[in-house]
Amino acid sequence: MSKKDKKLDPRVVRTCQLLRAALINLIPQKGFAAISIQDITDQATLNRATFYLHYRDKTELLMEVFEELMAGVTPLPPEEGHPPIQPVSVSIARVFERVGQHADFFRVMLAEESVPMFNARIRQYVEDVGLKWISALQPEEDKILVPPEIAISFLGSAYLGAIVWWLQKGMPHPPDYMANQLIQLTALGLYGSLGLETPPRLS
């Protein structure tokens, strides 16, 4: 059986679903670092040999969990035409919605320093989506004051920080509200958002 056929095999699909669900359930209880392969297979009611048929280690399983959780969450800009600002807000709100659906999982993982790969992957996800939106919103490169790579790196850190704050505070605002606040900060900048006079452009 080829690798592609294995992925389509209902038995394999079901096994991987059980292992992913087991990890999602265990992380809020124990934290990722303390979880063993045995813990995962016990939770999934499978054996260790079955785990190693599909994953090298628990980190590979974790990365697949993230990809599954975030797959298709955010709408991307249209390939043609200038996108309106509303879908940008919708895109951000959907990220908050999905994170909120698995709040215990993300709260632990974003706070756990033992898995820098996970934080890096979330930031990369935010930056990849953001870069697509920036390119769509401003296709004329000669009008850009800050290189898109720098702008999106800045925004990626800011947005991820806002998600962490939101989770740590117990999700005090709904996803739509958080998305609108981040859009305000992005569109107006910190000075404009605070009602301050915008400083002159630096040379």
Buried (B, 14 or more C-beta within 10 A) or exposed (E): EEEEEBEEEEEBEEBBEBBBBBBBBBBBEEBBEEBEBEBBBBBBEBEEEBBEEBBEEBEEBBBBBBEEBBEEBBBBBEEEEEBEEEBBBBBBBBBBBBBBEBBEBBBBBBEBEEBEEBBEBBBEBBBEBBBBBBBBEEEEEEEEEEEBEEBBBBBBEBBBEBBBEBBEEEBEEEBBEBBBBBBEBBEEEEEEEEEEEEEEEEE
